[in-house]
Amino acid sequence: MTDATPGPDAEMLLKAQKRRNAWLAVALVAFVVIVGVTTAIRIQETDFSGGDRLYFTGYMDEAASEKADRVAQERIAARQAAEAATDTEAADNGDE
């Protein structure tokens, strides 16, 4: 009463193992590519000029947008006033 069924062939086991390893490598590379592309897209959409925020999603509410516009307009007005003062001083110095 001996068992006449032969065990699995070592060569077949090795072949199956290599096939599983190849699919695992493909899945790992695909995962890395997906994460890399997603990260690159998110970085392109990010505004890093948001001050003290670590991560900015790109959404700005209406009040914050209006405040940013007011600050920009104040900067422009201050720059124009400084240029006008410089021009006035240059004209006053040229008349003497």
C-alpha positions in Angstrom: 0.0 0.0 0.0 2.3 2.6 -1.2 1.2 6.0 -2.5 1.7 6.0 -6.2 0.9 9.6 -6.9 4.0 11.6 -7.6 4.6 14.9 -5.8 4.8 18.3 -7.6 7.7 18.7 -9.9 10.4 21.0 -8.6 10.8 22.6 -12.0 7.1 23.4 -12.2 7.1 24.9 -8.7 10.0 27.1 -9.7 8.3 28.2 -12.9 5.1 29.1 -11.0 7.1 31.0 -8.4 8.9 33.1 -11.1 5.5 33.9 -12.7 4.1 35.1 -9.4 7.2 37.2 -8.8 6.9 38.8 -12.2 3.3 39.7 -11.6 4.2 41.1 -8.2 6.9 43.2 -9.7 4.5 44.6 -12.4 1.9 45.4 -9.7 4.6 47.2 -7.6 5.9 49.2 -10.5 2.3 50.2 -11.5 1.7 51.3 -7.9 4.8 53.5 -7.8 3.9 55.1 -11.2 0.4 55.9 -10.0 1.6 57.4 -6.8 4.3 59.4 -8.6 1.9 60.8 -11.3 -0.7 61.6 -8.6 1.9 63.5 -6.6 3.2 65.4 -9.6 -0.4 66.5 -10.5 -1.1 67.6 -6.9 2.1 69.6 -6.7 1.3 71.4 -10.0 -2.1 72.4 -8.6 -0.7 73.6 -5.3 -0.2 77.3 -4.5 2.8 77.4 -2.1 2.5 81.2 -1.7 -0.2 80.7 0.9 1.8 82.0 3.8 2.0 79.8 6.9 -0.1 76.9 5.4 1.7 73.7 4.9 -0.7 72.4 2.2 -3.1 74.4 0.1 -5.8 72.6 -1.9 -6.4 75.4 -4.4 -9.8 76.5 -2.9 -10.1 80.0 -1.6 -13.3 81.3 -0.2 -14.7 84.7 -1.4 -13.6 86.7 1.7 -10.0 85.5 1.4 -10.0 86.2 -2.3 -11.3 89.8 -1.7 -8.7 90.3 1.0 -6.0 89.2 -1.3 -7.3 91.6 -4.0 -7.3 94.5 -1.5 -3.8 93.7 -0.4 -2.6 93.6 -4.0 -4.3 96.9 -4.8 -2.7 98.6 -1.7 0.7 97.4 -2.8 0.2 98.8 -6.3 -1.0 102.2 -4.8 2.0 102.3 -2.4 4.4 101.6 -5.3 2.8 104.3 -7.5 3.0 106.8 -4.6 6.6 106.0 -4.0 7.4 106.4 -7.7 5.5 109.7 -7.8 7.4 111.0 -4.8 10.7 110.0 -6.4 9.7 111.8 -9.6 8.7 114.9 -7.6 12.0 114.9 -5.8 13.9 114.5 -9.1 12.0 117.4 -10.6 12.6 119.6 -7.6 16.3 118.9 -7.6 16.4 119.6 -11.4 14.9 123.1 -11.0 17.5 124.3 -8.6 
